[in-house]
Amino acid sequence: MKSTKRSLIICTCVCMAALLQIISVSQSVTAIDVPASSTNNNNYGFQLESNVTNSSSNEVVYRNPQHGIFMLFPSNWTFSTSGLPQYTQVAAFYAPLQNLSDLIPARFTITVMSYQQNVSLKEFTNMTLSSLNETNQVKILSSNPTTLAGRPGYQVVFSTLPNMGSPVSFKIMHSWTAINNKIYVFEYGVESSKFNTYLPTVKQILDSLKIQAP
């Protein structure tokens, strides 16, 4: 049990560090970055395909059979599996830049952390909230239970503080659920002033989430 808790603490701290790296997200495009509107079947454990149930074709389906994830994303968001700061992050989607004043696009990432033993939602939540509070680099704005893919989950919204060496403040929504020995984490981050702009879209993305644990 002690080793399990120690592992949780380490992985939670790593996850928190990954969250704060949104400030330094690069806008460069690499070989496996693709517009979400493209159909893509590949060997990276995911599939992108048109949403045939939507005649307007403004959404694409993201499937990850390896982790049992199904989600719908806007077709004008850009998909990427490259440049992710942690090996536990399996995918990222970036909103299109609105104008020249936009420096960093809104980002939605999917993270899956696997453990040797089953992990409870309560245990991971306590570790995560403790790690956030101990950083002294963020301000928690809300912290509440939620539902993800019809399962009990938790959601925290926090903002970065000015003393982080960046003139731009970021707002991040961190949502997770526990299934057997896996923690599924979904992070939405953007400049604080634009958080509410993309929030309705992000809520639709989360509402479309289905998880069928392999």
C-alpha positions in Angstrom: 0.0 0.0 0.0 2.8 2.4 0.8 4.5 1.8 -2.5 1.2 2.4 -4.3 0.7 5.7 -2.5 4.2 6.7 -3.3 3.7 5.9 -6.9 0.5 7.9 -7.0 2.3 10.9 -5.4 5.0 10.8 -8.0 2.7 10.4 -11.0 0.4 13.1 -9.7 3.2 15.6 -9.3 4.4 14.7 -12.8 0.9 15.3 -14.1 0.7 18.7 -12.4 4.0 19.7 -14.0 2.6 18.7 -17.4 -0.4 20.9 -16.8 1.7 24.0 -16.2 3.7 23.4 -19.4 0.8 24.7 -21.4 2.5 28.1 -21.1 5.4 26.9 -23.3 3.3 25.0 -25.9 4.9 25.3 -29.4 2.8 26.1 -32.4 5.0 24.2 -34.8 3.5 21.4 -36.9 5.2 18.1 -37.2 4.8 15.1 -39.5 2.0 13.4 -37.5 0.0 16.5 -36.8 -3.2 16.4 -38.9 -6.3 18.4 -39.2 -9.1 16.7 -37.3 -11.2 16.7 -40.4 -8.9 14.1 -42.0 -9.6 10.4 -41.7 -6.7 8.6 -40.1 -6.2 4.9 -39.3 -2.7 4.2 -38.1 -0.4 2.3 -35.8 -0.4 4.9 -33.0 -3.4 3.4 -31.2 -6.0 5.9 -32.4 -8.4 6.5 -35.3 -9.9 9.7 -36.7 -13.0 9.5 -38.8 -15.9 11.6 -40.0 -18.9 11.6 -37.8 -21.4 9.9 -40.2 -24.3 10.5 -37.8 -23.9 14.2 -38.2 -24.9 15.4 -41.7 -23.3 18.8 -41.2 -19.9 17.0 -40.9 -18.6 19.5 -38.4 -17.3 16.9 -36.0 -14.9 14.0 -36.2 -14.7 10.8 -34.1 -11.6 10.1 -32.1 -11.3 6.4 -31.1 -8.6 4.9 -29.1 -9.2 1.1 -28.9 -6.1 0.6 -26.7 -7.7 2.6 -23.9 -11.4 2.2 -24.9 -11.9 6.0 -25.5 -14.5 7.5 -27.9 -14.9 11.3 -28.2 -16.3 13.8 -30.7 -14.2 16.9 -31.6 -14.8 19.9 -33.9 -13.5 19.2 -37.4 -11.5 22.5 -37.4 -9.4 21.6 -34.4 -6.0 20.2 -35.1 -5.0 16.7 -33.7 -1.5 15.8 -32.6 0.3 13.0 -30.8 3.7 14.8 -31.0 5.3 17.2 -28.6 3.4 15.9 -25.6 5.4 16.5 -22.4 4.6 13.2 -20.6 4.5 9.7 -21.9 1.1 9.2 -20.3 -0.5 11.8 -22.6 -2.0 10.0 -25.6 -3.4 12.8 -27.7 -3.9 16.6 -27.9 -6.4 18.7 -29.9 -5.8 22.4 -30.6 -8.4 25.0 -31.4 -7.8 27.3 -34.4 -6.3 30.7 -33.7 -8.9 33.4 -34.0 -6.7 36.4 -34.8 -3.1 37.7 -34.7 -3.5 38.6 -31.0 -3.8 34.9 -30.2 -0.4 33.6 -29.0 -1.2 30.0 -27.9 -4.2 28.0 -29.0 -6.7 26.5 -26.6 -5.7 22.9 -25.9 -7.5 19.7 -24.9 -5.3 16.7 -23.9 -6.1 13.1 -23.0 -3.9 11.4 -20.5 -4.1 7.7 -19.3 -2.1 6.6 -16.4 -1.9 2.8 -15.7 -1.0 1.3 -12.3 -0.3 -2.3 -11.3 -3.2 -2.2 -8.8 -6.7 -0.8 -8.9 -6.8 2.9 -7.9 -9.8 4.5 -6.3 -11.1 7.9 -7.5 -11.0 9.2 -3.9 -7.4 8.4 -3.4 -6.3 9.9 -6.7 -8.4 13.0 -6.2 -6.9 13.6 -2.7 -3.4 13.3 -4.1 -4.1 15.6 -7.0 -5.7 18.3 -4.8 -2.9 18.1 -2.3 -0.3 18.5 -5.1 -2.1 21.5 -6.5 -2.3 23.2 -3.2 1.3 22.5 -2.4 2.6 24.1 -5.7 1.8 27.7 -4.5 1.7 28.5 -8.2 -2.0 28.2 -9.0 -5.3 29.4 -7.6 -8.1 26.9 -7.4 -11.3 28.4 -8.6 -13.6 25.4 -8.3 -13.3 21.8 -7.1 -16.3 19.5 -7.4 -17.4 15.9 -8.2 -18.6 15.4 -11.7 -19.6 12.6 -14.1 -17.5 11.5 -17.0 -18.7 8.9 -19.5 -21.5 8.0 -17.1 -19.0 7.3 -14.3 -18.1 9.2 -11.1 -15.4 11.7 -11.7 -13.9 14.9 -10.4 -13.2 18.3 -11.9 -10.9 21.1 -10.8 -10.6 24.6 -12.5 -7.6 26.7 -11.6 -5.6 29.6 -12.9 -1.9 30.2 -12.9 -0.5 33.0 -10.7 1.5 36.0 -12.0 4.7 34.9 -10.2 5.3 32.1 -12.7 7.4 34.3 -14.9 4.8 34.8 -17.6 2.8 38.0 -18.3 -0.1 35.8 -19.5 -2.5 34.1 -17.1 -3.8 30.7 -18.0 -7.0 28.9 -16.8 -7.1 25.1 -16.8 -9.9 22.7 -16.3 -8.7 19.3 -15.1 -11.2 16.4 -15.2 -10.6 12.7 -14.3 -12.2 9.4 -13.6 -10.8 6.0 -12.3 -11.6 2.7 -14.0 -9.9 -0.4 -12.5 -6.2 0.2 -12.6 -6.3 3.3 -14.9 -6.8 7.0 -14.4 -8.3 8.9 -17.3 -7.5 12.6 -17.3 -8.9 15.2 -19.6 -7.4 18.7 -19.5 -8.6 21.9 -21.1 -6.3 24.9 -21.0 -6.2 28.4 -22.5 -5.4 32.0 -21.7 -7.7 33.1 -18.9 -9.4 35.8 -20.9 -10.5 33.2 -23.5 -11.6 30.4 -21.1 -15.3 31.0 -21.4 -15.1 31.3 -25.2 -14.1 27.7 -25.7 -15.9 26.3 -22.6 -19.2 25.4 -24.3 -17.3 23.4 -27.0 -15.2 21.6 -24.4 -18.3 20.7 -22.4 -19.8 19.2 -25.6 -16.5 17.2 -26.1 -16.7 15.8 -22.6 -20.4 15.1 -22.9 -19.6 12.9 -26.0 -17.0 10.9 -24.0 -17.5 7.1 -23.8 -15.0 4.8 -22.1 -15.1 1.1 -22.5 -12.2 -0.2 -20.5 -10.3 -2.9 -22.4 
